[in-house]
Amino acid sequence: ADALLAGARGYLEEKGAEKAVPGDVLLFRWRSYLPAKHAGILVEQDHFIHAYRGAGVTRAPLSHHWRR
């Protein structure tokens, strides 16, 4: 089950990555066949804010690694 995606769909409007604008919530999958397990907020077309253990809340480039 893709619980994070299902929950987000209950509150947010889904759109493709190519239409993302600052303020949009981004969901990430580690592999295309796995459920979404991470989220962030787009702050610029090439940066987002997210949090993870060991780093806390951080601003990161939306690199190829994350865009996959």
C-alpha positions in Angstrom: 0.0 0.0 0.0 1.2 3.5 -0.7 -0.1 5.2 2.5 1.8 8.5 2.1 0.5 9.0 -1.4 -3.1 8.0 -0.5 -3.0 10.4 2.5 -1.6 13.3 0.3 -4.3 12.7 -2.3 -6.9 13.3 0.4 -5.7 16.8 1.0 -3.7 18.0 -2.0 -4.2 18.3 -5.7 -2.0 16.0 -7.7 -0.1 17.3 -10.7 3.0 16.3 -12.6 6.5 17.2 -11.6 6.9 19.4 -14.7 4.1 21.6 -13.3 5.5 22.0 -9.8 5.9 25.5 -8.4 7.3 26.8 -5.1 5.1 25.9 -2.2 4.1 22.5 -3.7 4.6 19.3 -1.7 6.9 16.8 -3.3 6.6 13.0 -2.6 9.6 10.8 -3.2 10.0 7.0 -3.9 13.4 5.4 -3.5 12.6 3.1 -6.5 9.8 3.4 -9.1 8.1 0.2 -7.8 8.2 1.2 -4.1 5.6 3.3 -2.2 6.4 7.0 -1.5 8.3 7.3 1.8 9.6 10.8 1.9 8.2 14.3 1.4 9.5 17.9 1.0 8.3 21.3 0.0 9.6 23.0 -3.2 11.0 26.4 -2.4 12.6 27.2 -5.8 12.6 25.3 -9.0 15.8 23.6 -8.1 15.7 23.5 -4.2 13.4 22.0 -1.6 13.1 21.7 2.1 12.9 18.3 3.9 13.9 16.7 7.1 15.7 13.5 7.9 17.3 11.8 10.9 20.8 13.1 11.6 20.3 16.4 9.7 17.0 17.8 10.8 15.2 20.3 8.6 17.4 21.2 5.7 17.3 23.0 2.3 18.7 20.8 -0.5 19.2 21.0 -4.2 16.6 19.1 -6.3 19.3 17.1 -7.9 19.1 14.3 -10.4 19.1 11.9 -7.5 15.9 13.4 -6.1 14.2 14.0 -9.4 14.4 10.3 -10.4 
